[in-house]
Amino acid sequence: MARPGLGEPGPPSLPPAGPLPPRPPGQPALGFGSGIHNCIGSPLARLEAQAALTELVRRLDNPRLVEDPPPYRRNAVLRGPRHLAVAYDGLKR
């Protein structure tokens, strides 16, 4: 049974939060996790990252890897390159 009015917010008890920095200085980047502690927003974040990186690569003139192959992590759980340095000649419009 629906009970209108029970979801009404009360008076604010805390001041509004400020902007959240992408990463605290000196802290490693956070991953999406895996197993029981998987991030519920990870599929959307991966889709957004794929769209952004696709557009970035499309706009780069002559993109190429600085190190081929890039240095990979030595970890069976967290796979992938440690970093992916890319050189390019310029930007396309």
C-alpha contacts under 8 A as a table, 3 or more apart, distances in Angstrom:
res1	aa1	res2	aa2	distance
3	R	6	L	6.25
4	P	7	G	7.12
5	G	8	E	5.38
12	P	15	P	7.35
21	P	24	P	6.58
23	R	27	Q	6.80
23	R	28	P	7.86
23	R	29	A	6.79
24	P	27	Q	5.66
32	F	38	N	6.25
32	F	39	C	5.34
32	F	42	S	6.01
33	G	37	H	6.01
33	G	38	N	4.89
33	G	39	C	6.30
34	S	37	H	5.68
34	S	38	N	4.53
34	S	39	C	7.66
35	G	38	N	5.70
38	N	42	S	7.85
39	C	42	S	5.39
40	I	43	P	7.50
41	G	44	L	5.54
41	G	45	A	6.22
42	S	45	A	4.95
42	S	46	R	5.99
43	P	46	R	5.18
43	P	47	L	6.19
44	L	47	L	5.05
44	L	48	E	6.14
45	A	48	E	5.13
45	A	49	A	6.08
46	R	49	A	5.05
46	R	50	Q	6.04
47	L	50	Q	5.10
47	L	51	A	6.26
48	E	51	A	5.16
48	E	52	A	6.15
49	A	52	A	5.09
49	A	53	L	5.99
50	Q	53	L	5.26
50	Q	54	T	5.97
51	A	54	T	5.19
51	A	55	E	6.29
52	A	55	E	5.29
52	A	56	L	6.16
53	L	56	L	4.90
53	L	57	V	6.09
54	T	57	V	5.32
54	T	58	R	6.19
55	E	58	R	5.00
55	E	59	R	6.35
56	L	59	R	5.25
56	L	60	L	6.44
57	V	60	L	5.21
57	V	63	P	7.13
59	R	91	L	5.65
59	R	92	K	4.89
59	R	93	R	6.66
60	L	63	P	5.87
60	L	88	Y	6.33
60	L	89	D	7.54
60	L	90	G	6.16
60	L	91	L	4.81
60	L	92	K	6.00
61	D	88	Y	5.85
61	D	89	D	5.43
61	D	90	G	5.05
61	D	91	L	5.43
61	D	92	K	6.13
62	N	88	Y	5.39
62	N	89	D	5.88
62	N	90	G	7.65
63	P	86	V	6.48
63	P	87	A	5.77
63	P	88	Y	4.48
63	P	89	D	7.25
64	R	86	V	5.54
64	R	87	A	5.43
64	R	88	Y	6.38
65	L	68	D	5.84
65	L	69	P	7.87
65	L	70	P	7.61
65	L	84	L	7.27
65	L	85	A	6.04
65	L	86	V	4.65
65	L	87	A	6.26
66	V	70	P	7.90
66	V	84	L	7.97
66	V	85	A	5.47
66	V	86	V	5.45
66	V	87	A	6.04
67	E	70	P	5.03
67	E	71	P	7.59
67	E	84	L	7.97
67	E	85	A	7.02
70	P	81	P	6.11
70	P	82	R	7.74
70	P	83	H	7.14
70	P	84	L	6.22
70	P	85	A	7.85
71	P	81	P	5.56
71	P	82	R	5.94
71	P	83	H	7.04
72	Y	79	R	7.58
72	Y	80	G	5.69
72	Y	81	P	3.98
72	Y	82	R	5.35
72	Y	83	H	7.92
73	R	78	L	7.37
73	R	79	R	6.22
73	R	80	G	6.12
73	R	81	P	5.77
73	R	82	R	5.47
74	R	79	R	7.77
75	N	78	L	5.54
75	N	79	R	6.28
76	A	79	R	6.35
81	P	84	L	6.60
